[in-house]
Amino acid sequence: MVYRHLPDHREEHSRRLDVIGLILFGFGIALLSYVLEVFGEHTLSGRAILGLLGVPAISLTAYGLRHARSFLCFG
C-alpha cells in the first residue's frame, strides 16, 4: 500500500553526513543539558555556570553558522 499511494521523494544525489556539524551540535546539546542539570542542583556558583554556558553557546552558534553556510551553498 505504501509503494502504491506514497510518492517517491528520494533525491538523486543525497548530501553526505556533516560529521563536524554533528559533533558541534551533539557536544553543544549534551553540555547544555549537563549545565542545566548542575544549575538545578545548585552545586556550582553562578559565575561557574555562566562560564560553562559559554561553551555550548559557542558550539551551537558554530553549528548554526555552519548549517546556514551549507544551506546557502546547496540551496
PDB file of N, H, CA, C and O in Angstrom:
ATOM      1  N   MET A   1       0.825  -1.187   0.000  1.00  0.00           N
ATOM      2  CA  MET A   1       0.000   0.000   0.000  1.00  0.00           C
ATOM      3  C   MET A   1       0.874   1.258   0.000  1.00  0.00           C
ATOM      4  O   MET A   1       0.556   2.239  -0.672  1.00  0.00           O
ATOM      5  N   VAL A   2       1.956   1.226   0.742  1.00  0.00           N
ATOM      6  H   VAL A   2       2.215   0.429   1.288  1.00  0.00           H
ATOM      7  CA  VAL A   2       2.813   2.406   0.818  1.00  0.00           C
ATOM      8  C   VAL A   2       3.408   2.726  -0.550  1.00  0.00           C
ATOM      9  O   VAL A   2       3.362   3.873  -0.995  1.00  0.00           O
ATOM     10  N   TYR A   3       3.958   1.727  -1.211  1.00  0.00           N
ATOM     11  H   TYR A   3       3.995   0.796  -0.849  1.00  0.00           H
ATOM     12  CA  TYR A   3       4.567   1.958  -2.511  1.00  0.00           C
ATOM     13  C   TYR A   3       3.535   2.405  -3.549  1.00  0.00           C
ATOM     14  O   TYR A   3       3.864   3.096  -4.513  1.00  0.00           O
ATOM     15  N   ARG A   4       2.334   2.015  -3.341  1.00  0.00           N
ATOM     16  H   ARG A   4       2.067   1.454  -2.557  1.00  0.00           H
ATOM     17  CA  ARG A   4       1.291   2.341  -4.309  1.00  0.00           C
ATOM     18  C   ARG A   4       0.747   3.766  -4.127  1.00  0.00           C
ATOM     19  O   ARG A   4       0.414   4.428  -5.110  1.00  0.00           O
ATOM     20  N   HIS A   5       0.653   4.247  -2.858  1.00  0.00           N
ATOM     21  H   HIS A   5       0.924   3.709  -2.060  1.00  0.00           H
ATOM     22  CA  HIS A   5      -0.036   5.505  -2.588  1.00  0.00           C
ATOM     23  C   HIS A   5       0.877   6.670  -2.210  1.00  0.00           C
ATOM     24  O   HIS A   5       0.452   7.824  -2.276  1.00  0.00           O
ATOM     25  N   LEU A   6       2.105   6.400  -1.822  1.00  0.00           N
ATOM     26  H   LEU A   6       2.451   5.463  -1.768  1.00  0.00           H
ATOM     27  CA  LEU A   6       3.000   7.492  -1.449  1.00  0.00           C
ATOM     28  C   LEU A   6       4.021   7.727  -2.556  1.00  0.00           C
ATOM     29  O   LEU A   6       4.587   6.781  -3.102  1.00  0.00           O
ATOM     30  N   PRO A   7       4.251   9.006  -2.882  1.00  0.00           N
ATOM     31  CA  PRO A   7       5.222   9.294  -3.938  1.00  0.00           C
ATOM     32  C   PRO A   7       6.657   9.044  -3.452  1.00  0.00           C
ATOM     33  O   PRO A   7       6.930   9.066  -2.252  1.00  0.00           O
ATOM     34  N   ASP A   8       7.541   8.813  -4.381  1.00  0.00           N
ATOM     35  H   ASP A   8       7.319   8.794  -5.356  1.00  0.00           H
ATOM     36  CA  ASP A   8       8.949   8.579  -4.074  1.00  0.00           C
ATOM     37  C   ASP A   8       9.665   9.926  -4.045  1.00  0.00           C
ATOM     38  O   ASP A   8       9.852  10.557  -5.085  1.00  0.00           O
ATOM     39  N   HIS A   9      10.069  10.369  -2.841  1.00  0.00           N
ATOM     40  H   HIS A   9       9.917   9.856  -1.996  1.00  0.00           H
ATOM     41  CA  HIS A   9      10.695  11.684  -2.665  1.00  0.00           C
ATOM     42  C   HIS A   9      12.202  11.595  -2.508  1.00  0.00           C
ATOM     43  O   HIS A   9      12.821  12.550  -2.039  1.00  0.00           O
ATOM     44  N   ARG A  10      12.801  10.500  -2.879  1.00  0.00           N
ATOM     45  H   ARG A  10      12.298   9.724  -3.261  1.00  0.00           H
ATOM     46  CA  ARG A  10      14.257  10.387  -2.762  1.00  0.00           C
ATOM     47  C   ARG A  10      14.940  11.300  -3.762  1.00  0.00           C
ATOM     48  O   ARG A  10      14.490  11.472  -4.894  1.00  0.00           O
ATOM     49  N   GLU A  11      16.055  11.885  -3.299  1.00  0.00           N
ATOM     50  H   GLU A  11      16.420  11.745  -2.379  1.00  0.00           H
ATOM     51  CA  GLU A  11      16.836  12.742  -4.179  1.00  0.00           C
ATOM     52  C   GLU A  11      17.806  11.881  -4.982  1.00  0.00           C
ATOM     53  O   GLU A  11      18.231  10.818  -4.528  1.00  0.00           O
ATOM     54  N   GLU A  12      18.147  12.346  -6.165  1.00  0.00           N
ATOM     55  H   GLU A  12      17.802  13.209  -6.534  1.00  0.00           H
ATOM     56  CA  GLU A  12      19.109  11.607  -6.968  1.00  0.00           C
ATOM     57  C   GLU A  12      20.481  11.612  -6.317  1.00  0.00           C
ATOM     58  O   GLU A  12      21.154  10.582  -6.263  1.00  0.00           O
ATOM     59  N   HIS A  13      20.894  12.769  -5.825  1.00  0.00           N
ATOM     60  H   HIS A  13      20.348  13.605  -5.869  1.00  0.00           H
ATOM     61  CA  HIS A  13      22.198  12.903  -5.179  1.00  0.00           C
ATOM     62  C   HIS A  13      21.975  13.395  -3.760  1.00  0.00           C
ATOM     63  O   HIS A  13      21.701  14.576  -3.544  1.00  0.00           O
ATOM     64  N   SER A  14      22.090  12.510  -2.810  1.00  0.00           N
ATOM     65  H   SER A  14      22.313  11.551  -2.986  1.00  0.00           H
ATOM     66  CA  SER A  14      21.903  12.912  -1.427  1.00  0.00           C
ATOM     67  C   SER A  14      23.198  13.509  -0.887  1.00  0.00           C
ATOM     68  O   SER A  14      24.289  13.188  -1.358  1.00  0.00           O
ATOM     69  N   ARG A  15      23.063  14.379   0.104  1.00  0.00           N
ATOM     70  H   ARG A  15      22.177  14.640   0.487  1.00  0.00           H
ATOM     71  CA  ARG A  15      24.232  15.014   0.722  1.00  0.00           C
ATOM     72  C   ARG A  15      24.885  14.052   1.694  1.00  0.00           C
ATOM     73  O   ARG A  15      24.223  13.212   2.305  1.00  0.00           O
ATOM     74  N   ARG A  16      26.199  14.189   1.825  1.00  0.00           N
ATOM     75  H   ARG A  16      26.736  14.870   1.329  1.00  0.00           H
ATOM     76  CA  ARG A  16      26.921  13.369   2.797  1.00  0.00           C
ATOM     77  C   ARG A  16      26.660  13.891   4.205  1.00  0.00           C
ATOM     78  O   ARG A  16      26.307  15.056   4.392  1.00  0.00           O
ATOM     79  N   LEU A  17      26.835  13.025   5.183  1.00  0.00           N
ATOM     80  H   LEU A  17      27.122  12.079   5.031  1.00  0.00           H
ATOM     81  CA  LEU A  17      26.659  13.410   6.576  1.00  0.00           C
ATOM     82  C   LEU A  17      27.714  14.433   6.952  1.00  0.00           C
ATOM     83  O   LEU A  17      28.901  14.227   6.701  1.00  0.00           O
ATOM     84  N   ASP A  18      27.288  15.531   7.552  1.00  0.00           N
ATOM     85  H   ASP A  18      26.324  15.698   7.757  1.00  0.00           H
ATOM     86  CA  ASP A  18      28.195  16.577   8.015  1.00  0.00           C
ATOM     87  C   ASP A  18      28.691  16.176   9.402  1.00  0.00           C
ATOM     88  O   ASP A  18      28.045  16.468  10.408  1.00  0.00           O
ATOM     89  N   VAL A  19      29.830  15.513   9.447  1.00  0.00           N
ATOM     90  H   VAL A  19      30.354  15.276   8.630  1.00  0.00           H
ATOM     91  CA  VAL A  19      30.354  14.982  10.709  1.00  0.00           C
ATOM     92  C   VAL A  19      30.716  16.115  11.660  1.00  0.00           C
ATOM     93  O   VAL A  19      30.443  16.022  12.857  1.00  0.00           O
ATOM     94  N   ILE A  20      31.321  17.173  11.154  1.00  0.00           N
ATOM     95  H   ILE A  20      31.543  17.249  10.182  1.00  0.00           H
ATOM     96  CA  ILE A  20      31.694  18.297  12.024  1.00  0.00           C
ATOM     97  C   ILE A  20      30.440  18.939  12.608  1.00  0.00           C
ATOM     98  O   ILE A  20      30.413  19.266  13.794  1.00  0.00           O
ATOM     99  N   GLY A  21      29.410  19.122  11.800  1.00  0.00           N
ATOM    100  H   GLY A  21      29.432  18.855  10.837  1.00  0.00           H
ATOM    101  CA  GLY A  21      28.154  19.674  12.300  1.00  0.00           C
ATOM    102  C   GLY A  21      27.508  18.772  13.335  1.00  0.00           C
ATOM    103  O   GLY A  21      26.950  19.249  14.323  1.00  0.00           O
ATOM    104  N   LEU A  22      27.584  17.469  13.109  1.00  0.00           N
ATOM    105  H   LEU A  22      28.038  17.081  12.307  1.00  0.00           H
ATOM    106  CA  LEU A  22      27.044  16.508  14.066  1.00  0.00           C
ATOM    107  C   LEU A  22      27.775  16.606  15.402  1.00  0.00           C
ATOM    108  O   LEU A  22      27.146  16.585  16.459  1.00  0.00           O
ATOM    109  N   ILE A  23      29.090  16.714  15.354  1.00  0.00           N
ATOM    110  H   ILE A  23      29.601  16.732  14.494  1.00  0.00           H
ATOM    111  CA  ILE A  23      29.878  16.818  16.582  1.00  0.00           C
ATOM    112  C   ILE A  23      29.592  18.132  17.302  1.00  0.00           C
ATOM    113  O   ILE A  23      29.407  18.139  18.519  1.00  0.00           O
ATOM    114  N   LEU A  24      29.554  19.245  16.567  1.00  0.00           N
ATOM    115  H   LEU A  24      29.704  19.239  15.579  1.00  0.00           H
ATOM    116  CA  LEU A  24      29.259  20.544  17.192  1.00  0.00           C
ATOM    117  C   LEU A  24      27.886  20.543  17.855  1.00  0.00           C
ATOM    118  O   LEU A  24      27.738  20.993  18.991  1.00  0.00           O
ATOM    119  N   PHE A  25      26.891  20.040  17.147  1.00  0.00           N
ATOM    120  H   PHE A  25      27.011  19.674  16.224  1.00  0.00           H
ATOM    121  CA  PHE A  25      25.533  20.037  17.696  1.00  0.00           C
ATOM    122  C   PHE A  25      25.409  19.077  18.877  1.00  0.00           C
ATOM    123  O   PHE A  25      24.842  19.429  19.911  1.00  0.00           O
ATOM    124  N   GLY A  26      25.938  17.870  18.721  1.00  0.00           N
ATOM    125  H   GLY A  26      26.399  17.584  17.881  1.00  0.00           H
ATOM    126  CA  GLY A  26      25.845  16.887  19.801  1.00  0.00           C
ATOM    127  C   GLY A  26      26.560  17.350  21.060  1.00  0.00           C
ATOM    128  O   GLY A  26      26.030  17.231  22.165  1.00  0.00           O
ATOM    129  N   PHE A  27      27.775  17.883  20.888  1.00  0.00           N
ATOM    130  H   PHE A  27      28.206  17.980  19.991  1.00  0.00           H
ATOM    131  CA  PHE A  27      28.539  18.384  22.032  1.00  0.00           C
ATOM    132  C   PHE A  27      27.823  19.552  22.696  1.00  0.00           C
ATOM    133  O   PHE A  27      27.736  19.616  23.922  1.00  0.00           O
ATOM    134  N   GLY A  28      27.308  20.478  21.884  1.00  0.00           N
ATOM    135  H   GLY A  28      27.378  20.426  20.888  1.00  0.00           H
ATOM    136  CA  GLY A  28      26.615  21.645  22.438  1.00  0.00           C
ATOM    137  C   GLY A  28      25.369  21.270  23.211  1.00  0.00           C
ATOM    138  O   GLY A  28      25.144  21.787  24.305  1.00  0.00           O
ATOM    139  N   ILE A  29      24.559  20.385  22.668  1.00  0.00           N
ATOM    140  H   ILE A  29      24.743  19.965  21.780  1.00  0.00           H
ATOM    141  CA  ILE A  29      23.323  19.978  23.342  1.00  0.00           C
ATOM    142  C   ILE A  29      23.629  19.169  24.601  1.00  0.00           C
ATOM    143  O   ILE A  29      22.984  19.357  25.633  1.00  0.00           O
ATOM    144  N   ALA A  30      24.615  18.266  24.519  1.00  0.00           N
ATOM    145  H   ALA A  30      25.139  18.113  23.681  1.00  0.00           H
ATOM    146  CA  ALA A  30      24.961  17.450  25.689  1.00  0.00           C
ATOM    147  C   ALA A  30      25.486  18.324  26.824  1.00  0.00           C
ATOM    148  O   ALA A  30      25.089  18.146  27.976  1.00  0.00           O
ATOM    149  N   LEU A  31      26.370  19.262  26.512  1.00  0.00           N
ATOM    150  H   LEU A  31      26.693  19.407  25.577  1.00  0.00           H
ATOM    151  CA  LEU A  31      26.913  20.123  27.556  1.00  0.00           C
ATOM    152  C   LEU A  31      25.857  21.076  28.095  1.00  0.00           C
ATOM    153  O   LEU A  31      25.839  21.365  29.292  1.00  0.00           O
ATOM    154  N   LEU A  32      24.983  21.565  27.235  1.00  0.00           N
ATOM    155  H   LEU A  32      24.997  21.331  26.263  1.00  0.00           H
ATOM    156  CA  LEU A  32      23.888  22.419  27.708  1.00  0.00           C
ATOM    157  C   LEU A  32      22.985  21.651  28.663  1.00  0.00           C
ATOM    158  O   LEU A  32      22.567  22.193  29.686  1.00  0.00           O
ATOM    159  N   SER A  33      22.683  20.418  28.347  1.00  0.00           N
ATOM    160  H   SER A  33      23.022  19.978  27.516  1.00  0.00           H
ATOM    161  CA  SER A  33      21.864  19.579  29.224  1.00  0.00           C
ATOM    162  C   SER A  33      22.552  19.368  30.573  1.00  0.00           C
ATOM    163  O   SER A  33      21.913  19.437  31.623  1.00  0.00           O
ATOM    164  N   TYR A  34      23.858  19.113  30.531  1.00  0.00           N
ATOM    165  H   TYR A  34      24.377  19.058  29.678  1.00  0.00           H
ATOM    166  CA  TYR A  34      24.617  18.922  31.770  1.00  0.00           C
ATOM    167  C   TYR A  34      24.617  20.195  32.619  1.00  0.00           C
ATOM    168  O   TYR A  34      24.395  20.133  33.828  1.00  0.00           O
ATOM    169  N   VAL A  35      24.861  21.328  31.999  1.00  0.00           N
ATOM    170  H   VAL A  35      25.041  21.378  31.017  1.00  0.00           H
ATOM    171  CA  VAL A  35      24.901  22.597  32.744  1.00  0.00           C
ATOM    172  C   VAL A  35      23.547  22.889  33.370  1.00  0.00           C
ATOM    173  O   VAL A  35      23.481  23.341  34.513  1.00  0.00           O
ATOM    174  N   LEU A  36      22.473  22.642  32.646  1.00  0.00           N
ATOM    175  H   LEU A  36      22.526  22.275  31.717  1.00  0.00           H
ATOM    176  CA  LEU A  36      21.146  22.879  33.222  1.00  0.00           C
ATOM    177  C   LEU A  36      20.854  21.926  34.379  1.00  0.00           C
ATOM    178  O   LEU A  36      20.172  22.297  35.335  1.00  0.00           O
ATOM    179  N   GLU A  37      21.366  20.703  34.294  1.00  0.00           N
ATOM    180  H   GLU A  37      21.920  20.401  33.518  1.00  0.00           H
ATOM    181  CA  GLU A  37      21.210  19.754  35.401  1.00  0.00           C
ATOM    182  C   GLU A  37      21.979  20.221  36.632  1.00  0.00           C
ATOM    183  O   GLU A  37      21.463  20.174  37.748  1.00  0.00           O
ATOM    184  N   VAL A  38      23.206  20.667  36.427  1.00  0.00           N
ATOM    185  H   VAL A  38      23.625  20.705  35.520  1.00  0.00           H
ATOM    186  CA  VAL A  38      24.025  21.159  37.539  1.00  0.00           C
ATOM    187  C   VAL A  38      23.404  22.421  38.128  1.00  0.00           C
ATOM    188  O   VAL A  38      23.422  22.613  39.344  1.00  0.00           O
ATOM    189  N   PHE A  39      22.853  23.285  37.270  1.00  0.00           N
ATOM    190  H   PHE A  39      22.839  23.129  36.282  1.00  0.00           H
ATOM    191  CA  PHE A  39      22.198  24.502  37.738  1.00  0.00           C
ATOM    192  C   PHE A  39      21.012  24.167  38.638  1.00  0.00           C
ATOM    193  O   PHE A  39      20.773  24.855  39.631  1.00  0.00           O
ATOM    194  N   GLY A  40      20.272  23.122  38.298  1.00  0.00           N
ATOM    195  H   GLY A  40      20.466  22.563  37.491  1.00  0.00           H
ATOM    196  CA  GLY A  40      19.129  22.714  39.114  1.00  0.00           C
ATOM    197  C   GLY A  40      19.538  22.168  40.467  1.00  0.00           C
ATOM    198  O   GLY A  40      18.765  22.247  41.422  1.00  0.00           O
ATOM    199  N   GLU A  41      20.742  21.614  40.571  1.00  0.00           N
ATOM    200  H   GLU A  41      21.371  21.550  39.796  1.00  0.00           H
ATOM    201  CA  GLU A  41      21.234  21.077  41.839  1.00  0.00           C
ATOM    202  C   GLU A  41      21.937  22.126  42.682  1.00  0.00           C
ATOM    203  O   GLU A  41      22.185  21.885  43.863  1.00  0.00           O
ATOM    204  N   HIS A  42      22.262  23.270  42.123  1.00  0.00           N
ATOM    205  H   HIS A  42      22.060  23.465  41.164  1.00  0.00           H
ATOM    206  CA  HIS A  42      22.942  24.371  42.816  1.00  0.00           C
ATOM    207  C   HIS A  42      24.280  23.949  43.410  1.00  0.00           C
ATOM    208  O   HIS A  42      24.627  24.364  44.516  1.00  0.00           O
ATOM    209  N   THR A  43      25.035  23.126  42.682  1.00  0.00           N
ATOM    210  H   THR A  43      24.753  22.789  41.784  1.00  0.00           H
ATOM    211  CA  THR A  43      26.339  22.698  43.193  1.00  0.00           C
ATOM    212  C   THR A  43      27.473  23.604  42.733  1.00  0.00           C
ATOM    213  O   THR A  43      28.572  23.541  43.285  1.00  0.00           O
ATOM    214  N   LEU A  44      27.227  24.446  41.734  1.00  0.00           N
ATOM    215  H   LEU A  44      26.334  24.498  41.285  1.00  0.00           H
ATOM    216  CA  LEU A  44      28.251  25.374  41.257  1.00  0.00           C
ATOM    217  C   LEU A  44      27.782  26.805  41.482  1.00  0.00           C
ATOM    218  O   LEU A  44      26.587  27.069  41.612  1.00  0.00           O
ATOM    219  N   SER A  45      28.743  27.721  41.527  1.00  0.00           N
ATOM    220  H   SER A  45      29.714  27.507  41.421  1.00  0.00           H
ATOM    221  CA  SER A  45      28.399  29.133  41.680  1.00  0.00           C
ATOM    222  C   SER A  45      27.802  29.660  40.368  1.00  0.00           C
ATOM    223  O   SER A  45      27.938  29.043  39.311  1.00  0.00           O
ATOM    224  N   GLY A  46      27.154  30.787  40.466  1.00  0.00           N
ATOM    225  H   GLY A  46      27.043  31.288  41.324  1.00  0.00           H
ATOM    226  CA  GLY A  46      26.546  31.394  39.291  1.00  0.00           C
ATOM    227  C   GLY A  46      27.582  31.757  38.235  1.00  0.00           C
ATOM    228  O   GLY A  46      27.336  31.633  37.035  1.00  0.00           O
ATOM    229  N   ARG A  47      28.742  32.206  38.700  1.00  0.00           N
ATOM    230  H   ARG A  47      28.942  32.307  39.675  1.00  0.00           H
ATOM    231  CA  ARG A  47      29.814  32.570  37.777  1.00  0.00           C
ATOM    232  C   ARG A  47      30.319  31.332  37.011  1.00  0.00           C
ATOM    233  O   ARG A  47      30.583  31.414  35.811  1.00  0.00           O
ATOM    234  N   ALA A  48      30.449  30.211  37.690  1.00  0.00           N
ATOM    235  H   ALA A  48      30.235  30.144  38.664  1.00  0.00           H
ATOM    236  CA  ALA A  48      30.906  28.982  37.044  1.00  0.00           C
ATOM    237  C   ALA A  48      29.875  28.483  36.035  1.00  0.00           C
ATOM    238  O   ALA A  48      30.236  28.014  34.956  1.00  0.00           O
ATOM    239  N   ILE A  49      28.609  28.581  36.381  1.00  0.00           N
ATOM    240  H   ILE A  49      28.316  28.962  37.258  1.00  0.00           H
ATOM    241  CA  ILE A  49      27.557  28.132  35.469  1.00  0.00           C
ATOM    242  C   ILE A  49      27.519  29.018  34.228  1.00  0.00           C
ATOM    243  O   ILE A  49      27.346  28.516  33.117  1.00  0.00           O
ATOM    244  N   LEU A  50      27.678  30.331  34.404  1.00  0.00           N
ATOM    245  H   LEU A  50      27.818  30.739  35.306  1.00  0.00           H
ATOM    246  CA  LEU A  50      27.714  31.224  33.246  1.00  0.00           C
ATOM    247  C   LEU A  50      28.914  30.912  32.359  1.00  0.00           C
ATOM    248  O   LEU A  50      28.819  30.963  31.133  1.00  0.00           O
ATOM    249  N   GLY A  51      30.042  30.590  32.985  1.00  0.00           N
ATOM    250  H   GLY A  51      30.119  30.548  33.981  1.00  0.00           H
ATOM    251  CA  GLY A  51      31.217  30.197  32.207  1.00  0.00           C
ATOM    252  C   GLY A  51      30.973  28.918  31.435  1.00  0.00           C
ATOM    253  O   GLY A  51      31.366  28.799  30.274  1.00  0.00           O
ATOM    254  N   LEU A  52      30.322  27.957  32.083  1.00  0.00           N
ATOM    255  H   LEU A  52      30.003  28.054  33.026  1.00  0.00           H
ATOM    256  CA  LEU A  52      30.016  26.698  31.406  1.00  0.00           C
ATOM    257  C   LEU A  52      28.954  26.868  30.324  1.00  0.00           C
ATOM    258  O   LEU A  52      28.943  26.115  29.350  1.00  0.00           O
ATOM    259  N   LEU A  53      28.076  27.832  30.477  1.00  0.00           N
ATOM    260  H   LEU A  53      28.086  28.444  31.267  1.00  0.00           H
ATOM    261  CA  LEU A  53      27.060  28.075  29.439  1.00  0.00           C
ATOM    262  C   LEU A  53      27.679  28.672  28.181  1.00  0.00           C
ATOM    263  O   LEU A  53      27.112  28.565  27.093  1.00  0.00           O
ATOM    264  N   GLY A  54      28.835  29.299  28.331  1.00  0.00           N
ATOM    265  H   GLY A  54      29.295  29.386  29.215  1.00  0.00           H
ATOM    266  CA  GLY A  54      29.504  29.885  27.176  1.00  0.00           C
ATOM    267  C   GLY A  54      29.972  28.841  26.182  1.00  0.00           C
ATOM    268  O   GLY A  54      29.924  29.074  24.974  1.00  0.00           O
ATOM    269  N   VAL A  55      30.422  27.696  26.667  1.00  0.00           N
ATOM    270  H   VAL A  55      30.461  27.507  27.648  1.00  0.00           H
ATOM    271  CA  VAL A  55      30.952  26.653  25.783  1.00  0.00           C
ATOM    272  C   VAL A  55      29.855  26.082  24.874  1.00  0.00           C
ATOM    273  O   VAL A  55      30.055  26.023  23.661  1.00  0.00           O
ATOM    274  N   PRO A  56      28.699  25.659  25.418  1.00  0.00           N
ATOM    275  CA  PRO A  56      27.662  25.176  24.496  1.00  0.00           C
ATOM    276  C   PRO A  56      27.102  26.291  23.607  1.00  0.00           C
ATOM    277  O   PRO A  56      26.674  26.031  22.482  1.00  0.00           O
ATOM    278  N   ALA A  57      27.104  27.527  24.108  1.00  0.00           N
ATOM    279  H   ALA A  57      27.452  27.738  25.022  1.00  0.00           H
ATOM    280  CA  ALA A  57      26.635  28.637  23.279  1.00  0.00           C
ATOM    281  C   ALA A  57      27.548  28.812  22.069  1.00  0.00           C
ATOM    282  O   ALA A  57      27.070  29.027  20.955  1.00  0.00           O
ATOM    283  N   ILE A  58      28.846  28.721  22.283  1.00  0.00           N
ATOM    284  H   ILE A  58      29.234  28.546  23.188  1.00  0.00           H
ATOM    285  CA  ILE A  58      29.801  28.839  21.175  1.00  0.00           C
ATOM    286  C   ILE A  58      29.642  27.657  20.219  1.00  0.00           C
ATOM    287  O   ILE A  58      29.634  27.834  19.001  1.00  0.00           O
ATOM    288  N   SER A  59      29.517  26.458  20.774  1.00  0.00           N
ATOM    289  H   SER A  59      29.524  26.314  21.764  1.00  0.00           H
ATOM    290  CA  SER A  59      29.386  25.258  19.946  1.00  0.00           C
ATOM    291  C   SER A  59      28.114  25.302  19.102  1.00  0.00           C
ATOM    292  O   SER A  59      28.148  24.989  17.912  1.00  0.00           O
ATOM    293  N   LEU A  60      27.002  25.685  19.705  1.00  0.00           N
ATOM    294  H   LEU A  60      26.973  25.939  20.672  1.00  0.00           H
ATOM    295  CA  LEU A  60      25.733  25.730  18.965  1.00  0.00           C
ATOM    296  C   LEU A  60      25.707  26.888  17.965  1.00  0.00           C
ATOM    297  O   LEU A  60      25.094  26.776  16.903  1.00  0.00           O
ATOM    298  N   THR A  61      26.362  27.986  18.295  1.00  0.00           N
ATOM    299  H   THR A  61      26.860  28.077  19.158  1.00  0.00           H
ATOM    300  CA  THR A  61      26.475  29.094  17.344  1.00  0.00           C
ATOM    301  C   THR A  61      27.312  28.673  16.143  1.00  0.00           C
ATOM    302  O   THR A  61      26.960  28.967  15.001  1.00  0.00           O
ATOM    303  N   ALA A  62      28.418  27.986  16.401  1.00  0.00           N
ATOM    304  H   ALA A  62      28.704  27.746  17.328  1.00  0.00           H
ATOM    305  CA  ALA A  62      29.267  27.496  15.310  1.00  0.00           C
ATOM    306  C   ALA A  62      28.483  26.523  14.433  1.00  0.00           C
ATOM    307  O   ALA A  62      28.599  26.559  13.208  1.00  0.00           O
ATOM    308  N   TYR A  63      27.689  25.658  15.055  1.00  0.00           N
ATOM    309  H   TYR A  63      27.595  25.629  16.050  1.00  0.00           H
ATOM    310  CA  TYR A  63      26.858  24.737  14.284  1.00  0.00           C
ATOM    311  C   TYR A  63      25.847  25.514  13.435  1.00  0.00           C
ATOM    312  O   TYR A  63      25.663  25.206  12.258  1.00  0.00           O
ATOM    313  N   GLY A  64      25.196  26.511  14.021  1.00  0.00           N
ATOM    314  H   GLY A  64      25.345  26.761  14.978  1.00  0.00           H
ATOM    315  CA  GLY A  64      24.206  27.300  13.286  1.00  0.00           C
ATOM    316  C   GLY A  64      24.819  28.020  12.094  1.00  0.00           C
ATOM    317  O   GLY A  64      24.225  28.061  11.017  1.00  0.00           O
ATOM    318  N   LEU A  65      26.003  28.586  12.283  1.00  0.00           N
ATOM    319  H   LEU A  65      26.486  28.553  13.159  1.00  0.00           H
ATOM    320  CA  LEU A  65      26.684  29.262  11.181  1.00  0.00           C
ATOM    321  C   LEU A  65      27.088  28.267  10.100  1.00  0.00           C
ATOM    322  O   LEU A  65      26.969  28.550   8.908  1.00  0.00           O
ATOM    323  N   ARG A  66      27.566  27.103  10.523  1.00  0.00           N
ATOM    324  H   ARG A  66      27.663  26.873  11.491  1.00  0.00           H
ATOM    325  CA  ARG A  66      27.963  26.070   9.551  1.00  0.00           C
ATOM    326  C   ARG A  66      26.749  25.589   8.751  1.00  0.00           C
ATOM    327  O   ARG A  66      26.825  25.408   7.536  1.00  0.00           O
ATOM    328  N   HIS A  67      25.642  25.388   9.446  1.00  0.00           N
ATOM    329  H   HIS A  67      25.581  25.536  10.433  1.00  0.00           H
ATOM    330  CA  HIS A  67      24.425  24.929   8.775  1.00  0.00           C
ATOM    331  C   HIS A  67      23.907  25.994   7.807  1.00  0.00           C
ATOM    332  O   HIS A  67      23.504  25.674   6.689  1.00  0.00           O
ATOM    333  N   ALA A  68      23.916  27.254   8.235  1.00  0.00           N
ATOM    334  H   ALA A  68      24.243  27.513   9.144  1.00  0.00           H
ATOM    335  CA  ALA A  68      23.436  28.320   7.365  1.00  0.00           C
ATOM    336  C   ALA A  68      24.313  28.442   6.128  1.00  0.00           C
ATOM    337  O   ALA A  68      23.809  28.668   5.028  1.00  0.00           O
ATOM    338  N   ARG A  69      25.619  28.293   6.303  1.00  0.00           N
ATOM    339  H   ARG A  69      26.028  28.109   7.196  1.00  0.00           H
ATOM    340  CA  ARG A  69      26.537  28.392   5.162  1.00  0.00           C
ATOM    341  C   ARG A  69      26.292  27.236   4.182  1.00  0.00           C
ATOM    342  O   ARG A  69      26.258  27.438   2.968  1.00  0.00           O
ATOM    343  N   SER A  70      26.123  26.026   4.725  1.00  0.00           N
ATOM    344  H   SER A  70      26.151  25.862   5.711  1.00  0.00           H
ATOM    345  CA  SER A  70      25.895  24.887   3.823  1.00  0.00           C
ATOM    346  C   SER A  70      24.520  24.969   3.168  1.00  0.00           C
ATOM    347  O   SER A  70      24.344  24.529   2.032  1.00  0.00           O
ATOM    348  N   PHE A  71      23.553  25.527   3.877  1.00  0.00           N
ATOM    349  H   PHE A  71      23.696  25.884   4.800  1.00  0.00           H
ATOM    350  CA  PHE A  71      22.209  25.665   3.298  1.00  0.00           C
ATOM    351  C   PHE A  71      22.233  26.674   2.156  1.00  0.00           C
ATOM    352  O   PHE A  71      21.588  26.463   1.128  1.00  0.00           O
ATOM    353  N   LEU A  72      22.977  27.776   2.331  1.00  0.00           N
ATOM    354  H   LEU A  72      23.500  27.947   3.165  1.00  0.00           H
ATOM    355  CA  LEU A  72      23.052  28.778   1.273  1.00  0.00           C
ATOM    356  C   LEU A  72      23.842  28.279   0.067  1.00  0.00           C
ATOM    357  O   LEU A  72      23.539  28.635  -1.071  1.00  0.00           O
ATOM    358  N   CYS A  73      24.852  27.458   0.320  1.00  0.00           N
ATOM    359  H   CYS A  73      25.099  27.169   1.245  1.00  0.00           H
ATOM    360  CA  CYS A  73      25.677  26.944  -0.777  1.00  0.00           C
ATOM    361  C   CYS A  73      24.925  25.905  -1.606  1.00  0.00           C
ATOM    362  O   CYS A  73      25.048  25.869  -2.830  1.00  0.00           O
ATOM    363  N   PHE A  74      24.145  25.059  -0.928  1.00  0.00           N
ATOM    364  H   PHE A  74      24.046  25.087   0.067  1.00  0.00           H
ATOM    365  CA  PHE A  74      23.482  23.963  -1.629  1.00  0.00           C
ATOM    366  C   PHE A  74      22.021  24.247  -1.933  1.00  0.00           C
ATOM    367  O   PHE A  74      21.400  23.556  -2.740  1.00  0.00           O
ATOM    368  N   GLY A  75      21.465  25.290  -1.271  1.00  0.00           N
ATOM    369  H   GLY A  75      21.969  25.851  -0.615  1.00  0.00           H
ATOM    370  CA  GLY A  75      20.088  25.687  -1.527  1.00  0.00           C
ATOM    371  C   GLY A  75      19.173  24.605  -1.509  1.00  0.00           C
ATOM    372  O   GLY A  75      17.976  24.806  -1.711  1.00  0.00           O
TER     373      GLY A  75
END
